[in-house]
Amino acid sequence: MKPIYFTLLAYFFLAIALIKLPEQFWEDFLVKITKIQFFLKRIPKYLPIIKEIWWGEELLVELQESEVKIAFGSKLLPRQLAQYKFYSALLEQVFDSNRKLGIGVKKFITELRKALIQDLQFERKIFNECIGSILQFSVISLTTWSFVFLSNRLVNVPLIKSVAVAMLVLQLFGAVLFFIALKKIKFHIFKHFEKVFLELYSLTIYLDVGLPLNECLERSQIMQGSLMNASGFSLFAIRVRALLERLKHSGISPKEELQEIIEGVWHLQSETFFKFTKLVQILKFTILAFFFLPAYFLYLYSIFQFFMEQ
């Protein structure tokens, strides 16, 4: 009998076996698949690169659910929000004001949802930079070890264990150093933006609530925070001071101007991102030059030494 008949016969018996399986088996199988999918979906929340995006998306879903509840007139009950940057603390303040003071929060939630979407887009850009670096490191490592394998198989060049260990240590240490340095660079460049956004959004919300100016300033901490004291935000600080002075003397609401200032800070963060990408490129080149290429040259040196000894 030809192999093709054996194959068809095997598929036939396999189909019969699957049909004869009890329904309880399929129910248990589907339950296990659902548990596995749930587990796989939650893995990113623990990964160092993507976990911020995961928590941000979780908070975005909670924001959308809150908007639906408000649209149907449901009351926002106290609950634990997904923790993502300053948004969680700010939303808790908004929800608390809604419960205690009865103020409308729909417009605040809409504004924060737009800001959160913009922030997630920014984090995804940083994530893409990390993924691009990982791919470059992986390609160079794969090329190096492919060359090692082929030279060992085709030319019978022995791989010295100490050389292999040194190559592996260089590559792993370079990758780890890259991510540590990347995290520090990101923190150093963007460390004040989160605080500035929190101060500006808080001030906007408390002014809309109708609290006295002194209480708004005290709750938002805008006069003691990063906006007024961190370098790079001096023009925004001058404008905010002028708006607060105008509000104090004439009572004119600075809501529209504050929204323009917030948009200006977003634009400044976008420009700062280009500076960040340049630093990432320099860091990536440095890691490649001092860790990945030396691992390749170390193996070449061992090959030359082997042939010299022949």
N, C-alpha and C positions, 0 to 999 in steps of 0.2 A: 504494500500500500504506500502511495506517495506521501511525503511529509505534509503536503497541503491538506490531505484528508485527515491526517492525525490532528492537525491544527483546527480544522473545522469541527471535528468530533469533540476536541477539548473545549472549544467555545460553546458547543451545544450542551455538554454536561455542566459547564459552569453556569450557563443561563438557567438550566433546570434547577441547579442547586440554589441559585439566588431566588428563584420563584418560590421554592419550597421552604425558604427560611420563614420562621414564625414572625407574626406582626410585632411581638414584644421585642424581638431582636432589632427591628428597624426603629422602634420607638427609643430604645436604649441608645442606638447608634446616633440618632438625631440629637438626643440630649447631650451625648458626649461631644458631638461636633459643635453644638451651641456653646458648651463650656469652653472648648478650645478656642473658638472664635472670640469669646468674651475675654479670655486670658490674653490672646494675641493683641487685641485692641488696647489693653491696659498696659502692655509692655512699654510703649513709648513714654509713659508718665515717669518712668524711672531712668530713662536714658539721659545722659548729661547734655546732649546737643539739642534734642527735640522736645524735652519735657516742658519747656516754657511754652512752646507752641501748643502742646497738648492741653495744658492747663488753661491757656488763653481760649482755645476752642471750646473747652468745657464751660468756661464763664460766658462765652458768647451764646451758647445754647441756653444757659440759665437766663440771660438777658432777654432772649427772644421769648422764652416761656413767661417771663414777667410782663412783657409787653402784651402778650395774649391775655393774661389774667386782668391787666388793667383795662384792656379793650372790652372785656366782658363784665367789668365792674367788680371783680373779685378783690378781696383784701390781701395785701402782701404780708404774709406771716413771717416771723423771725426764722431764719434758717442759716445754715453754714454754706457760704458761697465758695466756689472754687477759687483758690488763692493765685492771683496773677497780678504781679506788679502792684501799682497803686489803685487799680480799678476796684478790687474787692473791698478795700477799706472805704473808698469813696462811695461805692454802692450801698454799703452797710449804713453809712451816714444818711444817704438819700432815703433808703427804706425806713430808717429810724425816724426821720423827719416826717415821712408820710404817715407812720403809725401814731406818733405823738402829737404832731401839729395838724395833720390832715391836709397837707399841701399836695397839689398835683405834681406827680413825678414823671409823667409820660414824656415830656419834652427833655427832661434830664437823661432819662434812660435812652431815648433816641440819640441824643448827642453823644453819650458815652458809648453806645453801640457803634456809632460811626467811627469814633476815636479808637475803639478796640479793634475794629476791622482794619483800620489804617496801621495800627501798631502791629498786628499779626502779619500784615504784608511786609512790614519792615523786618520783623523777626525771620520771616521765610527767606528774605534776601540774604540775611546773615547765615541762615542754615544752608542755603545753596552755595555760599562761599565755602563753607565747611565741607560739604559733599564734594565740591570740585577738587578741593585739596586732598580729600581722602582718595578720590579716584586717581589723581596724579601719583600719590604715594604708592597706591596699590599697583598701578601699571608699571612703575619703575621697579618695585620689588619683584613683581611677577617676571619682568624682563630679566632681571639679575639672576633670579633662581632658575629660570628656564635656561639661561646660558650655562649656569653651573651644572644642571642636569644633562644638557646636551654634550657639553665638553667631557663630562664624566662617562657618558655612554658611548660617544662616537670616537673620542680620542684616548679614552682610558686614563684621563687625568684624575688621580685620586683627590678626594676632598678631605683636607686636613680638618679634624674636628675643631681644633682651636680657632682656625680661620672661619669655619661655619658659625661657631658660637659668636665670634667677634662681629661678623656681618649681621647676624640676627639681632644682637644687642644694639648695634648702631642704628639699625632701622627702627626697632621698637622704641628705643630711647628718643630718637628723632621725632617719631609720631607723637609720643606722650608729651614731649617738650613743646611741640607745635600747639597742641590743644591747651596746655597750661598757659602758654604765652598768649594765645588767642583770647582766652577768657580774661586775662589781665588787661590786654589792650582794649577789649570791648568795655570792660568795667571802667577803665580810666577815661575813655573817650565819651561814653554815654552816661556816666554815673550821675550827672546833675540833671539830665533831661527828665527822668522819672519824677524827681522831686519838684521840678519846675511845673510840670504838667499837673501834678497833684495840687500844688498851691494855686495855680490859675483856675483849674476846674472847681476846686473847693470854694474859692472866692466867688466865682460866678454863681454857684449853687446857693450859697448863703445870702448873697445879695438878692437873688430872685425870691428866696424864701421871705425876705422882708425883715431880716434881723438888723439890729443897729450896726452901724459901721464898725464901731470898736469891737463888737462881738464877732463880726465877720473877719476882721483882721486877726483877732485872737485865735479863732478856730482854724482859719486857713494857714496861720503862721507865715504869711507871705512876706511880711516885713523882716523877719528873722531868717528866712529860708534861702534857698539856692538862687532864686531869681534875683534877689537884691545883692547877694554876696559873691556868687560864683562868676568867674571871668567868662566872657563870651555872651553874657545876657544883659550887658549894661544898657544898651539901647531900649530893650524891652522894659528894664527896670525904671528908667527915666520916664517912659511913657505911662507905666502903671502908676507911678507916684503922682504924675500930673492928673491922671484920671481920678485918683482918690482924693486929691486936693479939690478938684472941681466938684466931686460928689459931696465933699464936706461943706463947701461954701455955697453951692448953688442947688444941690440935690438932684442934678442931672444924672440919670443912670448910665453907667459905662458899659452896659451889657454888649452892645454891638462892637465897641472898640476892644473889649476884652476878647471877644470871639476872633477879631482880626489878629490880636496879639498871639492867641493860641495857634492860629493858622501859620503865623510867622515862625513860631517855635517849631512847628512841624516841618516847615520848609528848611529851617536851620538844621534840624536833625537829618533831613534828606541830604543836605549838602555835606554834613559831617560824615555821612555814610560813605561817600566817595573817598574821603580821607581815610576812612577805616579800610576800605577795599585796597587802597594803595599800600597801606601798612601790612595788610594780610599778604599781598603779593611779595613784598620785601621779605616778610617772615618765611613764606613758603620757599622762596629762592634760597634763603639762608639755610633752612633745614635740609633742602636737597643738596646744597653745596657742601655742607659740613657733616652730613650723616649718611644720606643715601648713596651719593656718588662715591665717597670714600669706601663704602662697603663693596661696591663694584670694583674699584681699583685695587682693593685689598685682595680680592680673588684673582684679578689679573696678575698681581705681583706674585701670588703663590704659584700660578701657572708658569710664569717666566722662571721662577726659582726651580720649579720641578724640571723644566727642560734644560736649565743650566747644569743641573746635577746629573743629567743623563750622559 
